[in-house]
């Protein structure tokens, strides 16, 4: 193949447009081969071909040019090694009969022309079809076209790389032939020359579901419309609405991080108004616990960490966040304040975001991760292997922070930790590969002149918080959705790579549009999600949706967040947790009086506060901007601690616990049981549970004198066992 069809013309193979993609597709410039930091076998290429000029020199000039034979192209090491004509440690990676081989042969026969300085730029990729509906074992050929700045359009299907996001749903061969492997939905990710496009593959389940199931499914708002439409495409039946007991417990824990009291539960259960769920949601959004809980969650994102900041700075930072949650400040305004912050970090709490990590590179990485859900770290050394971001774009983004300076505290644990953040008029970050500064620019944004002396971060903030930014609104929308439903529309929650598509892209986009229309009012977004039938579905799986883990046919049970679980244990036992120790890196454990008795775990603003329970149950340590630092997954260590550890057992044995209150009360055995269930599980016991426990308590009760006017007394250990059995149950430990 000596040329490519481009529109109605023929062009010769080009190094950047054709040679590098062929080497990438064959894996020659991967991290496991010649794209490794030191290369392989004395031959080094840039990882995934991010440095075309350097790769051209490595192929045609290094090692005295021995890798190519222009007089006899077939004898070139560039062809002989990967085809197995000569020994090659990487094995056979290029078929001599393949299109790729013919392209390389044609390029060599043409004299191995170098990459042109002014060659057309790849503007976009397109794949057809964008959405494919297949049954298992059915296939579909994809076609990929590249659009260049000079108007040329090229079929690059044979040059592109293809991967599947869900191997159990679909597979794809090297030429773009897709085959359905199972039921569900996935995507084929297509890479070509630092550009990425997706084709969505849907393979409906084979359940027999009557059409009226979807037609009659309740709809509260557009969330349900999008979710139900997706479920119908996949042939997954929606579970029914959860009962009032489940809803109340769920919405309290997800919205304010505490359990409803017995009185609150009974009042809700006895309310017959049809709008009572909406009323509870509205009331919770105005509770002070809502402020505590969401200030805590945003503190994870914004890295409030006493290991990196002094206590006065930690407190100032937290108070700034809490004030904004309390005022329901629009999210775009919050982010603009962070990104453009200056002044004392004790007076202007937002400046502590930059006090935590101070290099321009770290600032760029943290802003991208926290506010766009984009990890650009890989692009620091080379083009991102899983995303479109280039090495040049990384340094352009980082150069926006090159003139940010900080005076004051240098990390010593003594003193008040005061730092003053300021912006100077000069200073550049050099791109190591070129030895020159990269024009400062946001990712995919317009660059600034190096002569511009204004605060470059203001330019970034305008671009970042613009409704036209495809990442900013989706990122915070996905975080809120994940917090309420446990599974993000994009998972991981802060990984919004193009190659990691949402499970319901249309819903994510519509939710993002809603947030923009409501001026980034996060409370409005929370209310919308909580009111939806999707959020209020039962967690009970049906035979027709048991396989679903990501399309919201039901509510997905999950272990309670570490802090919420500890607070629930304290609330049910009526014994608050003491937080009086703090631990810093490289320092001894110190006493702290910052947190008075009764402080909940979700009110701890410093992740350096010591708690074995929180550490064991996956608290976010806030060392880096990544949701991966938090783990809500259950473990054997957690099971052993719940069963035998001190947290539950010592609280129940405490002389001020709920157990003592019961012993000093005149509650009947039936009242004791019902109250325990309401406190721990936010529901009444079933008849079977009640009768079984009454029998147990009656058998354990200490007999009273014949003339006694009081009920038989229960041993303390029996009451402790009753509460322990409830607090160690899956129903208590999990959100459902």
C-alpha positions as CSV (number, residue, x, y, z in Angstrom):
1,X,0.0,0.0,0.0
2,X,1.9,3.0,-1.2
3,X,-0.7,5.7,-0.5
4,X,-3.9,6.4,1.4
5,X,-7.3,7.5,0.1
6,X,-8.0,11.0,1.4
7,X,-11.2,12.5,0.2
8,X,-10.6,12.1,-3.6
9,X,-6.9,12.5,-3.5
10,X,-3.9,10.2,-2.9
11,X,-1.1,11.1,-0.4
12,X,2.1,9.4,0.5
13,X,2.7,8.1,4.0
14,X,3.7,10.7,6.5
15,X,5.9,10.2,9.5
16,X,3.7,11.9,12.1
17,X,0.3,10.8,10.6
18,X,1.1,7.3,9.6
19,X,4.5,5.9,10.8
20,X,4.1,6.8,14.5
21,X,0.5,5.4,14.7
22,X,1.8,2.1,13.2
23,X,4.5,1.9,15.7
24,X,2.0,2.7,18.5
25,X,-0.4,0.1,17.3
26,X,2.3,-2.5,17.2
27,X,3.4,-1.6,20.7
28,X,6.9,-0.5,19.7
29,X,6.7,2.7,21.6
30,X,4.8,1.4,24.7
31,X,6.2,1.5,28.2
32,X,7.0,-2.2,28.0
33,X,9.1,-1.8,24.9
34,X,11.2,0.9,23.2
35,X,9.0,3.6,24.9
36,X,10.4,2.7,28.3
37,X,12.4,5.4,30.1
38,X,15.7,3.8,29.0
39,X,14.4,2.2,25.8
40,X,15.1,-1.4,24.9
41,X,18.1,-3.0,23.2
42,X,19.8,0.4,22.7
43,X,16.7,1.8,20.8
44,X,14.5,4.4,22.5
45,X,11.3,5.9,21.3
46,X,9.1,8.5,23.0
47,X,6.3,6.9,24.9
48,X,3.3,6.5,22.6
49,X,5.0,8.7,20.1
50,X,4.6,12.1,21.8
51,X,8.0,13.4,20.4
52,X,7.8,13.0,16.6
53,X,11.1,14.8,16.0
54,X,13.0,12.8,18.6
55,X,11.6,9.5,17.2
56,X,12.5,10.5,13.7
57,X,16.1,11.1,14.8
58,X,16.2,7.8,16.8
59,X,15.0,5.8,13.7
60,X,17.0,7.5,10.9
61,X,20.1,9.0,12.6
62,X,21.0,7.2,15.9
63,X,23.3,4.2,15.8
64,X,24.8,5.7,12.7
65,X,21.5,5.3,10.8
66,X,21.7,1.5,10.8
67,X,18.0,1.1,11.4
68,X,17.0,2.0,7.9
69,X,18.2,1.0,4.4
70,X,16.8,3.5,1.9
71,X,18.4,1.6,-1.0
72,X,16.7,-1.6,0.0
73,X,13.9,-0.8,2.4
74,X,13.0,-4.4,3.1
75,X,16.4,-5.0,4.8
76,X,15.8,-2.1,7.2
77,X,16.0,-3.1,10.9
78,X,12.8,-1.1,11.3
79,X,11.1,-3.8,9.3
80,X,13.2,-6.9,9.7
81,X,13.1,-6.9,13.6
82,X,9.3,-6.6,14.2
83,X,8.5,-9.0,11.4
84,X,10.8,-11.7,12.8
85,X,13.1,-11.7,9.8
86,X,15.9,-11.0,12.3
87,X,16.0,-12.0,16.0
88,X,13.7,-9.7,18.1
89,X,13.2,-10.0,21.8
90,X,9.8,-8.5,21.4
91,X,8.7,-11.3,19.1
92,X,6.6,-10.9,16.0
93,X,4.6,-7.7,16.3
94,X,4.2,-6.7,12.6
95,X,2.8,-9.0,9.9
96,X,4.7,-8.6,6.6
97,X,1.3,-8.8,4.8
98,X,-0.3,-6.1,6.9
99,X,-1.2,-2.6,5.9
100,X,1.2,-1.3,8.5
101,X,4.1,-3.1,7.0
102,X,3.3,-1.7,3.5
103,X,3.0,1.8,4.9
104,X,6.4,1.6,6.5
105,X,7.9,0.2,3.3
106,X,6.4,3.0,1.3
107,X,7.7,5.6,3.7
108,X,11.2,4.2,3.4
109,X,11.0,3.9,-0.4
110,X,10.0,7.6,-0.5
111,X,13.3,8.4,1.3
112,X,12.0,8.4,4.9
113,X,10.8,12.1,4.8
114,X,10.9,13.8,8.2
115,X,7.9,15.3,9.9
116,X,7.0,18.6,8.4
117,X,7.1,21.8,10.5
118,X,3.9,23.2,9.0
119,X,2.0,20.0,8.3
120,X,-1.8,19.9,8.8
121,X,-3.0,19.4,12.4
122,X,-5.4,16.6,13.4
123,X,-8.5,18.5,14.5
124,X,-10.8,15.6,15.4
125,X,-11.6,11.9,15.0
126,X,-15.0,10.4,14.1
127,X,-16.2,6.8,14.5
128,X,-19.1,5.2,12.8
129,X,-21.4,3.9,14.1
130,X,-21.4,5.8,17.4
131,X,-23.8,3.4,19.0
132,X,-24.2,-0.3,18.2
133,X,-26.9,-2.6,19.4
134,X,-25.7,-6.3,19.4
135,X,-26.7,-9.6,20.7
136,X,-23.9,-12.0,22.0
137,X,-21.7,-13.3,19.2
138,X,-23.0,-10.6,16.7
139,X,-20.3,-8.4,15.1
140,X,-20.0,-4.9,13.7
141,X,-17.2,-3.2,11.8
142,X,-16.2,0.3,13.0
143,X,-14.9,3.0,10.7
144,X,-12.6,5.7,11.9
145,X,-11.9,9.0,10.1
146,X,-9.4,11.7,10.8
147,X,-10.2,15.4,10.0
148,X,-7.2,17.7,9.4
149,X,-6.9,21.5,9.5
150,X,-6.4,21.7,5.8
151,X,-9.7,20.0,5.1
152,X,-8.3,16.5,4.4
153,X,-10.3,13.6,5.7
154,X,-8.6,10.2,6.0
155,X,-9.9,6.8,6.8
156,X,-7.5,5.7,9.6
157,X,-9.3,2.6,10.7
158,X,-6.3,0.4,10.0
159,X,-3.9,2.8,11.9
160,X,-6.0,3.3,15.0
161,X,-5.8,1.4,18.2
162,X,-8.9,-0.2,19.7
163,X,-9.7,-1.4,23.2
164,X,-12.8,-2.4,25.1
165,X,-13.9,-0.8,28.4
166,X,-16.0,-3.9,29.3
167,X,-14.4,-7.1,28.1
168,X,-17.3,-9.2,29.4
169,X,-19.7,-7.2,27.2
170,X,-17.7,-6.7,24.0
171,X,-14.3,-7.4,22.4
172,X,-12.6,-5.7,19.4
173,X,-9.9,-6.8,17.1
174,X,-7.0,-4.7,15.9
175,X,-8.9,-3.6,12.8
176,X,-12.0,-2.4,14.6
177,X,-14.3,-5.5,14.3
178,X,-16.5,-5.5,17.4
179,X,-18.1,-8.7,18.8
180,X,-20.6,-8.8,21.6
181,X,-19.5,-11.3,24.3
182,X,-22.2,-10.9,26.9
183,X,-25.0,-8.6,28.2
184,X,-24.7,-5.1,29.4
185,X,-23.1,-2.0,27.9
186,X,-19.5,-1.0,27.2
187,X,-17.5,1.2,24.9
188,X,-14.8,0.7,22.3
189,X,-12.1,3.3,22.8
190,X,-10.3,4.4,19.7
191,X,-6.9,6.1,19.9
192,X,-5.2,7.8,17.0
193,X,-2.4,10.4,17.2
194,X,-3.3,11.7,20.7
195,X,-7.0,11.8,19.9
196,X,-9.7,9.6,21.4
197,X,-13.3,8.7,20.3
198,X,-15.7,6.2,21.6
199,X,-18.3,3.9,20.1
200,X,-20.9,2.6,22.6
201,X,-21.9,-1.0,22.5
202,X,-25.2,-2.2,24.0
203,X,-26.2,-5.8,24.4
204,X,-29.6,-6.1,26.1
205,X,-30.3,-8.8,28.7
206,X,-32.6,-11.6,27.7
207,X,-35.2,-11.0,30.4
208,X,-38.9,-11.3,29.6
209,X,-40.3,-8.0,30.8
210,X,-43.7,-6.8,29.9
211,X,-43.8,-3.3,28.1
212,X,-46.1,-1.9,30.8
213,X,-43.3,-2.3,33.4
214,X,-41.5,0.6,31.8
215,X,-44.6,2.4,30.7
216,X,-45.9,2.5,34.2
217,X,-42.7,3.0,36.1
218,X,-43.1,6.1,38.3
219,X,-41.3,9.2,37.3
220,X,-40.5,12.1,39.6
221,X,-38.2,14.2,37.4
222,X,-35.9,13.9,34.3
223,X,-33.5,11.7,36.2
224,X,-36.0,8.9,36.2
225,X,-36.8,9.4,32.5
226,X,-33.1,9.0,31.6
227,X,-32.6,6.0,33.9
228,X,-35.7,4.2,32.8
229,X,-34.9,4.8,29.2
230,X,-31.5,3.2,29.7
231,X,-33.0,0.3,31.6
232,X,-35.5,-0.4,28.8
233,X,-32.6,-0.4,26.3
234,X,-30.8,-3.0,28.4
235,X,-34.0,-4.9,29.3
236,X,-33.5,-4.4,33.1
237,X,-36.6,-4.0,35.2
238,X,-36.6,-1.3,37.9
239,X,-37.1,-2.3,41.5
240,X,-40.1,-0.9,43.4
241,X,-40.0,2.2,45.5
242,X,-38.4,1.5,49.0
243,X,-40.6,1.6,52.1
244,X,-40.8,4.6,54.4
245,X,-38.5,3.0,57.0
246,X,-35.7,2.4,54.4
247,X,-36.1,5.8,52.8
248,X,-35.9,7.8,56.1
249,X,-32.8,6.0,57.3
250,X,-31.2,6.3,53.8
251,X,-31.9,10.0,53.3
252,X,-30.7,11.0,56.8
253,X,-27.4,9.2,56.4
254,X,-26.8,10.4,52.8
255,X,-27.8,14.0,53.5
256,X,-26.7,14.8,57.0
257,X,-24.6,11.8,58.0
258,X,-26.6,10.9,61.1
259,X,-29.5,8.5,61.9
260,X,-33.0,9.7,62.5
261,X,-34.0,9.7,66.2
262,X,-36.8,7.5,67.4
263,X,-39.1,10.5,67.6
264,X,-38.3,11.6,64.1
265,X,-38.9,8.2,62.7
266,X,-42.3,7.8,64.4
267,X,-43.4,11.2,63.3
268,X,-42.5,10.4,59.7
269,X,-44.2,7.0,59.8
270,X,-47.4,8.4,61.2
271,X,-47.5,11.2,58.6
272,X,-50.0,10.4,55.9
273,X,-49.3,13.3,53.6
274,X,-48.3,12.2,50.1
275,X,-45.6,14.8,50.0
276,X,-44.0,13.9,53.3
277,X,-40.8,12.6,51.6
278,X,-40.2,15.9,49.9
279,X,-40.8,17.7,53.2
280,X,-38.2,15.6,54.9
281,X,-35.7,16.3,52.2
282,X,-36.3,20.0,52.4
283,X,-36.0,20.0,56.2
284,X,-32.7,18.0,56.1
285,X,-31.1,20.4,53.6
286,X,-31.6,23.2,56.3
287,X,-30.1,21.2,59.2
288,X,-26.8,22.2,60.7
289,X,-25.7,18.6,60.3
290,X,-26.0,19.1,56.5
291,X,-23.4,21.8,56.8
292,X,-21.1,19.6,58.9
293,X,-21.4,16.6,56.6
294,X,-20.9,18.3,53.3
295,X,-18.2,20.6,54.6
296,X,-16.4,17.4,55.6
297,X,-16.9,15.8,52.2
298,X,-15.5,18.9,50.4
299,X,-12.6,18.9,52.9
300,X,-11.6,15.6,51.4
301,X,-11.5,17.2,47.9
302,X,-9.7,20.3,49.1
303,X,-7.1,18.5,51.2
304,X,-7.5,19.8,54.7
305,X,-4.6,17.9,56.3
306,X,-2.8,18.8,59.5
307,X,0.2,16.8,58.4
308,X,0.7,19.4,55.7
309,X,-0.6,22.5,57.5
310,X,-0.3,24.0,61.0
311,X,-3.5,23.9,63.2
312,X,-4.3,27.6,62.7
313,X,-4.2,27.2,59.0
314,X,-6.2,24.0,59.1
315,X,-8.9,25.7,61.1
316,X,-9.0,28.8,58.8
317,X,-9.2,26.5,55.8
318,X,-12.1,24.5,57.2
319,X,-14.0,27.5,58.4
320,X,-13.8,29.0,54.9
321,X,-15.2,25.8,53.4
322,X,-17.9,25.5,56.1
323,X,-19.0,29.1,55.6
324,X,-19.5,28.5,51.9
325,X,-21.5,25.3,52.5
326,X,-23.6,27.1,55.1
327,X,-24.3,29.9,52.6
328,X,-24.8,27.5,49.8
329,X,-22.3,29.5,47.7
330,X,-22.4,28.5,44.0
331,X,-19.8,26.0,43.3
332,X,-18.2,28.0,40.4
333,X,-17.7,30.9,42.8
334,X,-16.1,28.6,45.4
335,X,-13.7,27.3,42.8
336,X,-12.8,30.7,41.4
337,X,-12.0,31.8,45.0
338,X,-9.7,28.9,45.4
339,X,-7.9,29.2,42.0
340,X,-7.3,33.0,42.3
341,X,-6.7,33.2,46.1
342,X,-4.0,35.4,47.5
343,X,-3.0,36.8,50.9
344,X,-2.6,35.3,54.3
345,X,-3.6,31.6,54.6
346,X,-4.9,32.4,58.1
347,X,-7.1,35.2,56.9
348,X,-8.0,33.9,53.4
349,X,-8.6,30.2,54.0
350,X,-8.8,29.3,50.3
351,X,-5.0,30.0,49.9
352,X,-4.3,26.8,51.8
353,X,-5.1,24.8,48.7
354,X,-1.8,26.1,47.3
355,X,0.0,26.0,50.6
356,X,-0.4,22.2,50.7
357,X,1.5,21.7,47.4
358,X,3.5,24.6,46.2
359,X,5.2,23.7,42.8
360,X,3.5,24.8,39.6
361,X,3.3,21.2,38.5
362,X,1.5,20.1,41.7
363,X,-0.8,23.1,41.5
364,X,-1.8,22.2,37.9
365,X,-2.3,18.5,38.8
366,X,-4.4,19.3,41.9
367,X,-6.7,21.8,40.2
368,X,-7.2,19.4,37.3
369,X,-8.0,16.5,39.6
370,X,-10.1,18.3,42.2
371,X,-12.2,20.5,39.8
372,X,-12.3,18.5,36.5
373,X,-11.8,14.9,37.6
374,X,-8.8,14.7,35.3
375,X,-5.5,13.1,36.3
376,X,-2.8,14.7,34.1
377,X,0.2,13.5,36.1
378,X,1.3,11.1,33.4
379,X,1.6,13.9,30.9
380,X,4.4,15.4,32.9
381,X,6.9,13.0,31.3
382,X,5.1,12.1,28.1
383,X,1.8,12.3,26.3
384,X,-0.9,10.8,28.5
385,X,-1.2,7.1,27.6
386,X,-5.0,6.9,28.4
387,X,-6.1,10.4,27.4
388,X,-5.6,13.1,24.8
389,X,-3.5,15.4,27.0
390,X,0.0,16.0,25.6
391,X,3.3,16.7,27.3
392,X,3.1,20.3,25.9
393,X,-0.4,20.8,27.3
394,X,0.8,19.7,30.8
395,X,3.5,22.3,30.9
396,X,1.2,24.9,29.4
397,X,-1.2,24.3,32.2
398,X,1.5,24.2,34.9
399,X,3.0,27.5,33.6
400,X,-0.2,29.2,34.6
401,X,1.1,28.8,38.2
402,X,4.7,29.7,37.6
403,X,4.4,33.2,39.1
404,X,2.6,32.1,42.3
405,X,4.9,32.6,45.3
406,X,4.5,32.0,49.0
407,X,6.2,33.7,51.9
408,X,6.4,32.4,55.4
409,X,6.1,29.0,57.0
410,X,8.4,26.5,55.4
411,X,7.0,23.4,57.1
412,X,8.3,23.6,60.6
413,X,5.8,22.4,63.2
414,X,6.5,25.4,65.4
415,X,4.7,28.8,64.9
416,X,1.3,29.6,63.6
417,X,1.9,28.3,60.1
418,X,1.2,31.6,58.5
419,X,2.0,31.9,54.8
420,X,1.2,34.7,52.4
421,X,0.4,33.8,48.8
422,X,1.2,36.3,46.1
423,X,1.6,36.6,42.4
424,X,4.6,38.2,40.8
425,X,5.0,39.7,37.3
426,X,7.8,37.5,36.0
427,X,8.8,33.8,36.1
428,X,8.3,30.9,33.7
429,X,8.3,27.1,34.0
430,X,10.6,25.5,31.4
431,X,9.4,22.6,29.3
432,X,12.2,20.1,29.9
433,X,11.9,18.4,26.5
434,X,12.4,21.7,24.6
435,X,14.3,23.7,27.1
436,X,11.9,26.6,26.6
437,X,8.8,27.9,28.5
438,X,5.5,26.6,27.1
439,X,2.9,29.3,26.5
440,X,0.7,29.3,29.6
441,X,-2.8,27.8,28.7
442,X,-5.6,25.8,30.3
443,X,-6.1,22.3,28.9
444,X,-7.8,22.8,25.5
445,X,-7.8,26.6,26.3
446,X,-6.4,29.6,24.6
447,X,-2.8,30.5,25.5
448,X,-1.6,33.7,27.1
449,X,1.4,35.7,25.9
450,X,4.6,35.3,28.0
451,X,4.6,39.1,28.2
452,X,1.2,39.2,29.9
453,X,1.9,40.4,33.5
454,X,-1.7,39.8,34.9
455,X,-2.5,36.9,37.2
456,X,-2.6,34.0,34.9
457,X,-4.8,32.1,37.3
458,X,-7.6,34.5,36.5
459,X,-7.5,33.4,32.9
460,X,-7.6,29.8,34.1
461,X,-10.5,30.5,36.5
462,X,-12.6,32.0,33.7
463,X,-11.9,29.0,31.4
464,X,-12.3,26.4,34.2
465,X,-15.7,27.6,35.5
466,X,-17.1,28.4,32.1
467,X,-20.3,26.4,31.3
468,X,-18.6,25.6,28.0
469,X,-15.9,23.6,29.9
470,X,-16.9,20.0,29.3
471,X,-15.3,18.7,32.5
472,X,-15.9,21.2,35.3
473,X,-19.7,20.8,35.7
474,X,-19.7,17.1,35.0
475,X,-17.0,16.6,37.7
476,X,-18.9,18.1,40.6
477,X,-22.2,16.6,39.3
478,X,-20.6,13.2,39.4
479,X,-19.2,13.7,42.8
480,X,-22.6,14.6,44.2
481,X,-24.3,11.7,42.5
482,X,-21.7,9.3,43.8
483,X,-22.1,10.6,47.3
484,X,-25.8,10.0,47.2
485,X,-26.1,6.8,45.2
486,X,-22.8,5.1,46.1
487,X,-21.9,4.5,42.4
488,X,-20.9,7.4,40.2
489,X,-22.2,7.8,36.7
490,X,-18.4,7.8,36.1
491,X,-16.3,5.4,38.2
492,X,-13.8,6.2,39.7
493,X,-15.6,9.3,40.7
494,X,-12.7,11.6,39.9
495,X,-11.6,9.9,36.7
496,X,-13.4,11.7,33.9
497,X,-11.1,10.4,31.1
498,X,-12.7,10.2,27.7
499,X,-11.6,6.6,27.7
500,X,-13.7,6.1,30.9
501,X,-17.2,6.9,29.8
502,X,-20.2,7.4,32.0
503,X,-22.7,4.6,32.4
504,X,-25.4,7.1,31.3
505,X,-23.8,9.9,29.4
506,X,-27.1,11.6,28.5
507,X,-28.1,11.7,32.2
508,X,-24.8,13.1,33.2
509,X,-25.1,15.8,30.6
510,X,-28.6,16.7,31.5
511,X,-27.8,16.9,35.2
512,X,-24.8,19.1,34.4
513,X,-27.1,21.4,32.3
514,X,-29.5,21.5,35.3
515,X,-26.7,22.6,37.6
516,X,-25.6,25.3,35.1
517,X,-29.2,26.6,34.8
518,X,-29.4,26.8,38.6
519,X,-26.2,28.8,38.9
520,X,-24.2,25.9,40.4
521,X,-26.6,25.6,43.4
522,X,-25.4,22.3,44.9
523,X,-28.3,22.1,47.3
524,X,-30.7,22.2,44.4
525,X,-28.8,19.3,42.8
526,X,-28.9,17.3,46.0
527,X,-32.6,17.9,46.3
528,X,-33.3,16.9,42.7
529,X,-31.4,13.6,43.1
530,X,-33.0,12.8,46.5
531,X,-36.5,13.4,45.2
532,X,-36.0,11.1,42.2
533,X,-37.6,7.6,42.1
534,X,-34.2,6.4,41.1
535,X,-32.7,7.4,44.5
536,X,-35.8,6.1,46.3
537,X,-35.8,2.6,44.7
538,X,-35.5,-0.5,46.9
539,X,-32.2,-2.2,47.2
540,X,-33.9,-5.6,46.8
541,X,-32.7,-7.2,43.6
542,X,-35.2,-8.7,41.2
543,X,-34.6,-11.7,39.0
544,X,-34.7,-9.3,36.1
545,X,-32.1,-6.8,37.5
546,X,-29.8,-8.8,39.8
547,X,-26.9,-8.5,37.3
548,X,-27.0,-4.8,37.3
549,X,-24.2,-2.9,39.1
550,X,-24.1,0.4,37.3
551,X,-27.4,1.4,35.6
552,X,-29.5,2.1,38.8
553,X,-32.3,-0.4,38.4
554,X,-32.1,-0.6,42.2
555,X,-30.3,1.1,45.0
556,X,-26.9,-0.5,45.6
557,X,-26.1,-1.4,49.2
558,X,-22.8,-0.1,50.5
559,X,-20.9,0.0,53.8
560,X,-21.3,3.2,55.6
561,X,-18.5,5.8,55.3
562,X,-16.1,5.4,58.2
563,X,-17.0,8.7,59.9
564,X,-20.8,8.1,59.5
565,X,-20.5,4.6,60.9
566,X,-18.6,5.8,63.9
567,X,-21.1,8.5,64.5
568,X,-24.0,6.0,64.2
569,X,-22.4,3.8,66.8
570,X,-22.0,6.7,69.1
571,X,-25.6,7.9,68.5
572,X,-27.2,4.5,69.2
573,X,-25.1,3.7,72.2
574,X,-25.5,7.3,73.5
575,X,-21.7,7.4,74.2
576,X,-19.8,10.1,72.2
577,X,-16.4,9.3,70.8
578,X,-13.5,11.2,72.3
579,X,-11.0,12.8,69.8
580,X,-8.2,14.0,72.0
581,X,-5.0,12.9,70.1
582,X,-3.4,14.2,67.0
583,X,-0.5,12.6,65.1
584,X,1.8,14.4,62.6
585,X,4.3,12.9,60.2
586,X,7.7,12.6,61.8
587,X,6.3,13.7,65.2
588,X,5.0,12.1,68.4
589,X,1.3,11.8,69.1
590,X,0.1,15.0,70.8
591,X,-2.9,15.8,73.0
592,X,-5.5,18.2,71.5
593,X,-8.4,20.0,73.2
594,X,-9.7,21.3,69.9
595,X,-12.6,18.9,69.8
596,X,-15.0,19.0,72.8
597,X,-16.9,16.0,74.0
598,X,-19.8,15.3,71.7
599,X,-17.9,16.2,68.5
600,X,-19.0,13.9,65.7
601,X,-16.5,12.3,63.4
602,X,-18.0,14.3,60.5
603,X,-17.1,17.5,62.4
604,X,-13.4,16.6,62.5
605,X,-11.8,19.1,60.2
606,X,-8.3,17.8,60.5
607,X,-7.4,14.3,59.1
608,X,-4.4,14.2,61.4
609,X,-6.8,13.6,64.4
610,X,-6.1,10.1,65.6
611,X,-8.7,7.4,65.4
612,X,-7.9,3.7,65.0
613,X,-11.5,3.1,63.9
614,X,-11.5,5.7,61.2
615,X,-8.2,4.5,59.9
616,X,-9.4,0.8,59.9
617,X,-12.6,1.7,58.1
618,X,-10.9,3.7,55.3
619,X,-10.9,7.4,56.2
620,X,-9.5,9.6,53.5
621,X,-6.1,10.7,54.8
622,X,-6.1,13.7,52.3
623,X,-2.5,13.3,51.2
624,X,-3.4,13.6,47.5
625,X,-6.4,14.8,45.5
626,X,-7.8,11.4,44.8
627,X,-11.0,9.7,45.9
628,X,-8.9,6.5,45.9
629,X,-7.6,7.5,49.3
630,X,-11.0,6.6,50.8
631,X,-12.2,3.0,51.0
632,X,-15.7,2.0,51.9
633,X,-15.0,-1.7,51.1
634,X,-15.5,-4.2,53.9
635,X,-12.6,-6.2,55.1
636,X,-11.9,-9.1,57.5
637,X,-10.1,-6.8,59.9
638,X,-13.3,-4.7,60.1
639,X,-15.4,-7.7,60.7
640,X,-13.2,-8.8,63.6
641,X,-13.2,-5.3,65.1
642,X,-17.0,-5.1,64.9
643,X,-17.4,-8.5,66.5
644,X,-14.6,-8.3,69.2
645,X,-13.1,-4.8,69.1
646,X,-13.5,-2.1,71.7
647,X,-15.5,0.5,69.7
648,X,-19.0,-1.1,70.1
649,X,-18.3,-3.2,73.2
650,X,-16.8,-0.4,75.3
651,X,-19.5,2.0,74.4
652,X,-22.2,-0.4,75.5
653,X,-20.4,-1.1,78.7
654,X,-20.0,2.6,79.5
655,X,-21.8,3.7,82.6
656,X,-23.4,6.6,80.7
657,X,-24.6,4.4,77.7
658,X,-28.1,3.8,76.5
659,X,-27.9,0.4,78.4
660,X,-27.6,2.3,81.7
661,X,-30.6,4.5,80.7
662,X,-32.7,1.4,80.1
663,X,-31.7,-0.2,83.3
664,X,-32.8,2.9,85.2
665,X,-36.1,3.2,83.3
666,X,-39.4,1.4,83.6
667,X,-39.6,0.3,80.0
668,X,-41.2,-3.0,79.4
669,X,-39.4,-5.7,77.4
670,X,-41.5,-5.0,74.4
671,X,-40.7,-1.3,74.6
672,X,-37.0,-2.1,75.0
673,X,-37.0,-4.1,71.8
674,X,-39.0,-1.6,69.8
675,X,-36.9,1.3,71.0
676,X,-33.6,-0.6,70.2
677,X,-34.8,-1.3,66.6
678,X,-35.9,2.3,66.1
679,X,-32.6,3.7,67.4
680,X,-30.4,1.3,65.4
681,X,-32.3,0.4,62.3
682,X,-34.9,3.1,62.1
683,X,-37.7,0.6,61.9
684,X,-39.9,-1.5,64.2
685,X,-39.1,-5.1,64.6
686,X,-41.1,-7.6,62.5
687,X,-43.5,-9.8,64.4
688,X,-41.1,-12.8,64.2
689,X,-38.1,-10.7,65.4
690,X,-40.2,-9.3,68.3
691,X,-41.5,-12.7,69.4
692,X,-38.1,-14.3,69.3
693,X,-36.5,-11.5,71.3
694,X,-39.3,-11.5,73.9
695,X,-38.7,-15.2,74.5
696,X,-35.0,-14.6,74.9
697,X,-35.5,-11.7,77.3
698,X,-38.1,-13.5,79.3
699,X,-35.8,-16.5,79.7
700,X,-32.9,-14.2,80.9
701,X,-35.0,-11.9,83.2
702,X,-34.2,-12.0,86.9
703,X,-37.3,-13.0,88.9
704,X,-38.8,-10.5,91.3
705,X,-40.4,-10.9,94.6
706,X,-44.1,-11.9,94.5
707,X,-45.2,-8.6,96.0
708,X,-42.9,-6.5,93.7
709,X,-44.7,-3.9,91.6
710,X,-41.9,-3.6,89.0
711,X,-41.2,-5.7,86.0
712,X,-38.6,-8.5,86.0
713,X,-35.1,-7.0,85.7
714,X,-32.9,-7.8,82.8
715,X,-29.2,-8.4,83.3
716,X,-27.0,-5.7,81.8
717,X,-25.2,-8.3,79.6
718,X,-28.5,-9.3,78.0
719,X,-29.2,-5.7,77.0
720,X,-25.7,-5.2,75.8
721,X,-26.1,-8.4,73.6
722,X,-29.4,-7.1,72.2
723,X,-27.8,-3.8,71.1
724,X,-24.6,-5.5,70.0
725,X,-26.6,-7.9,67.7
726,X,-28.3,-4.9,66.1
727,X,-25.2,-2.8,65.7
728,X,-23.1,-5.6,64.3
729,X,-25.7,-6.5,61.7
730,X,-25.3,-5.9,58.0
731,X,-28.5,-3.8,58.2
732,X,-26.8,-1.4,60.6
733,X,-23.4,-1.4,59.0
734,X,-24.6,-0.8,55.4
735,X,-26.5,1.9,53.7
736,X,-29.4,0.3,51.9
